[in-house]
Amino acid sequence: MEQHNSKPIRCIVKLGGAAITCKNELETIHMENLMIVSSQLRQTLMSGSASSRVVGMDWSKRIGFSEPPLLESDCSDQLVVDSKTFVVVHGAGSFGHFQASKSGVHKGGLSKPIVKAGFVATRISVTSLNLEVVRALAREGIPSIGMSPFSCGWSTCQRNMEEAEISMVINAIDAGFIPVLHGDAVLDSSQECTILSGDVIIRHLAAKLKPEYVVFLTDVSGVYDRPPTDLDAVLLQEIDVCEDGSWYVVKPALLGASKPEFTVASHDTTGGMVTKISEAAMIAKLGIDVFIVKVGTEHSLRALDGSLLGEIPNDWLGTAIRLVR
Amino acid sequence: MEQHNSKPIRCIVKLGGAAITCKNELETIHMENLMIVSSQLRQTLMSGSASSRVVGMDWSKRIGFSEPPLLESDCSDQLVVDSKTFVVVHGAGSFGHFQASKSGVHKGGLSKPIVKAGFVATRISVTSLNLEVVRALAREGIPSIGMSPFSCGWSTCQRNMEEAEISMVINAIDAGFIPVLHGDAVLDSSQECTILSGDVIIRHLAAKLKPEYVVFLTDVSGVYDRPPTDLDAVLLQEIDVCEDGSWYVVKPALLGASKPEFTVASHDTTGGMVTKISEAAMIAKLGIDVFIVKVGTEHSLRALDGSLLGEIPNDWLGTAIRLVR
């Protein structure tokens, strides 16, 4: 596997499926959240730029978005996003999920006609979401480039990332673009096909690209000690990770909590909390700070722009998962 | 570069931009042509199948296309397209062209803000066309899989195809899918970026995959001896290609024509005819039959289903370009 010897990556951002789509409405984008995310990413990428004017990069004909075509002079003072390299990965939310679960793509078995049809239908759905995410970012002047894991030739073995030549992602970054990847249906060498989730992609990219930090944008404020719908749920604000991958809650201290309190049940009764922290801890273990934060808030903006590297301010709302040094 | 040791490829089909879009209307698909193409491809791929029922594979919510979700039983007798392997490549037509020419993406220079913005805008436009082509094919029950050259990591040097790992295309074919590629904006090692045309992709894939034949679907009946808008234009029906790449017109004989009559002017006054034949001849030279034919006709169906391999029937309308054996 190639080494990443070119531009250092500042941040990998996960746009959670629940954050950018309406969970309970089939193939419906949460436009408000997507637009705020795009705007916050623009602010982050273009901070330090003299020009604050946005040069849209989606020139497509589109009902409701009839932008006049650009003139060359309009671009002359456009910031070229070069110094701050981001990678965006998004989940599927209400795109793809229906098609995948209806047909069982994640369980494999491409020789079954229903699985093959579901594979095609899933890819159509998730790539159409990808196109809309790329468009939203481009309208904010972010040079976004959609890249599908299937087209990149990525495949899995027993649902874990197997082949993953990432040179095309690195080349896109080095050329000054912001790659936008997504959870996708892919081939699997053990079960023919499966769903490659955005989280697995992020873990892989984080290990290869070694970004300074990873931000997960979700529809809740962070990771709680039990399902956030519970009235008593407490937001876990700071979690420390040891070199061996074990972790413990540092803040809030009142919990006095350490890992053993959260035993992983066969059904994770903490609302997936333990799984979420364990996945984040695998990234943090590499020395990469992880922030899990609610989309479209002042807190997400602070996570994105890197102002949390170092001391976490008391008024920041979210979950920070970091390696103890 | 890897060798293609797996399934033999029957045909590479080019859907010309002029055939599937409305040339003079920005980002407008020629739905009628696209639907006929999809239907003809289905007939071709599924001939010999007992079932003639179409199982749609686009399950997306969509105004005007509200298909009920499939039940597993609906798929039970679906033909699994396995024996007939096709690859589809489409042009851009009224998608991408405006964005690319406005910004000069084909001329390179990504450091110019207008070019970078144009690169992003071009990719948004061509990938949105790709998604619609994939959807149209999927609605006909064809297991189509969109694959973008940029995402495949393909790049050019002096506008010629350079890096082109095609294992992801082969793996998709071997898994029983029909890859759908397209002309795209890509990185170029000599001029930073350019446009990789569908025709260049086809030439490259033909050399690597060695299909039995290649079909170019266009908006005219084939290649003429002068611009087809000329009243006197004569359709060139059969062209023979020699091992050294030279070629001559065999039919119609009345032309008595051989290559020297068509000298390449700096402006190809034959309406691009010489260029078109020369490109096709480069494929034919490999022993691969090339058919150029009008989209959505009985003639295109005969070209697609392989019934022209061997003797060309007298009533077939189109241009066949083949190696003299």
Interface residues (C-beta under 8 A of the other chain):
Chain A: L26 E27 V55 M57 D58 W59 S60 K61 P69 L70 E72 C75 S76 Q78 V80 F98 Q99 K102 S103 L110 S111 K112 P113 I114 K116 A117 G118 F119 V120 A121 R123 I124 S125 T127 S128 L131 V134 R135 A138 G141 P143 S144 I145 G146 M147 S148 F150 S151 C152 G153 S155 E165 S167 M168 N171 A172 A175 G176 F177 L187 E192 C193
Chain B: L26 E27 V55 G56 M57 D58 W59 S60 K61 P69 L70 E72 C75 S76 Q78 V80 F98 Q99 K102 S103 L110 S111 K112 P113 I114 K116 A117 G118 F119 V120 A121 R123 I124 S125 T127 S128 L131 V134 R135 A138 G141 P143 S144 I145 G146 M147 S148 F150 S151 C152 G153 S155 E165 S167 M168 N171 A172 A175 G176 F177 L187 E192 C193
